[in-house]
């Protein structure tokens, strides 16, 4: 991808070949080109090992970086129990079968890794969008609460002013009535 390419170019690591512009759609023809380049580099002795670092999709919110030895294909470990071994007779020959099946197998493995990387990226985007939505909801709730408190304080203040004004008017009227009564008595 573009970010990986920038990373290695910035560190001046020699890059034999790069494949960009895949985006959300994994192009199977590009996968075949990647496979061809890796196998050719391995067969010509340009490299003695081809490893692929990719993102393995676990779930929408979980993914992990995976390093896979792509070439040479290593047989299962000696400790693995694969049952009794038998020598089969192959038709066509074992080499012809391997020459036909192996390139397809390698292409499918690259295709799987790229699809898992795309799925991981979609999962990361979904998680980020979900978090952004939750944060926006929390912010809306907080701002609504602040607005309602400020509005309630303004209403309370207005009521206090009306009550204080009525009380002041009541005091003035009481004082005026007392003055009028005192004037009439005199």
N, C-alpha and C positions, 0 to 999 in steps of 0.2 A: 504494500500500500504506500501511499504518498508519505505518510508520517514516518514509516520505517525507512523509506528511501532518503528522506531529509535527514534522519538521524545518522545514517551511515555516511552520507555525503559530507555532513558537518564534521564528522570524525575522520574524514579522508580515507575511508575503507574502500578498497577497489571493488567496483560493482561490475560483474560480467554482463548481466542482463537484468532488466527490470520490466515488470508488467503492472501497468497502472490503469485506472479508469474502470474498475470493475463495478463499483457502486453497490447497489442493492441486488442487482441481477448478476448472478455468476454465469459467465459465458463459457459454455463447454468447449468451444474452439480455443479460447484462451487457456483453459485448463490443459488441453492437449498440447498447446505450445509450451506451457510451463513444464509439463512432463517431458516433452521432447528435449528441451534445453537441459533439464536435470540429468536425464539418462545419457544424453550425448556427452555432457561434461564428465560424467562418471565413466563411461565406456572408453573415452579417449585418454583417461588418466589425468585430465585437467584437475580433477578433485578426487580424493580417495574416499570421501564420505559426503552424503547429502543429508542434512538434517532440516526439518521443517519446524519452525516455531509458530504455533497458531493458538487461537483461543478455543478451548473446548467448552461447548455449551452444556451447562448442568441444569439450569432452570432460568426463568425470566430474570431473577435477581441474583443468580449465582453462575459464575463462569470462572475458568481457571486457565492459566497459560500452560501450554503443553509443548514439549520438545519431543519430536518423533524422529528416529533415525529412518530415513526414507530409503537410502541406498548405502551400503549393501543390505539386502534383505537378510536379516539374521534369523536362523531357525530357532524354534523355542528352546529354552534352556534345558539342560540335561536333567534337571530335577522335575521337569514337568512330566506328568503321567499321561501319555497318549495311547496307552494300551499296547498290545503286542504289535510289533512291526512286521510287515510282510513285504515281500518283494513282488510287485505287480508287473505284469507285462502290459506295456502301453502300445496303443495303436492310434494314431501315428506315434513316433518315437517321443520319449520323455522331453527331449530338447525341442522338438517341434511344438509340443503342447505348451511348454514353458514360454517359447518365443511368441506364441499366440495369446496366451492368457496373461502373462506378466505385464505387458504394456497396458492392457485394459485394467488390470488390478491396480497398478500404480496411478493411472489416470483417475480411477474411481476414488482412490484414497485422497488424492489432492482435491478432487471435487468435494468429497465429504468434509475435509478440513475447511475449505473455503465456505461451504454452506453453514458449517457450525460457527465460523467466525462472523458471518452475516447475521445468523440467528442471535449470537451473543451481542452484536452491536444493536440489533433491534431491541433485545431485552434490556440493555443498558439505557437506550433511549426511552423505553416504556417506564423503567424505574425512575429515570430523571424527570419525566413528565408527570408521573404520579406524585413524586416528591414535590415538584413545583406546584401542582394543583393543591396538595395538602397545605403547603406553606401559604399559598394565596388564600385558601379558605381560613386558615388560622389568622392571617393578617386582616382579612375582611371581618372576622368575628371580633378581633381586638379593636379595630377601628370603629366598628358599629357600637361596641360597648363604650368606648371613649366618647363617641358622638352622643349616645343616649345619656351618659352621665353629664356631659356638658349641657345638653338640652334640658335635662331635669334640673340642673343647678340654675340655669337661666330662668326656668319657670318658677322655681322656688324663690329666687331673688325677686322676680316680678310680683309674686304673691306677697312676699314680705313688704315690698314697697307699697302695694295697695293696702295691706293691713296697717302698715305704719302711717300711711296717708289718712286712712279712715280713722285711726286712733287719734292722729293729730287734729283732724277735723272735729272729732268728738270732744277733744279737750278744748278746742277753740269754742265750740258751741256751748259746752258746759260753762266755760268761763264767761262767755257772752251772756248766757242766761242768768248766771249768778250776778253779773254786773247790772243786767237789766232789772232783776229783782231787787238788788240793793238800791238802784236809782228810784224805783217806784216806792220803796219803803221810806226813803228819806223825805 
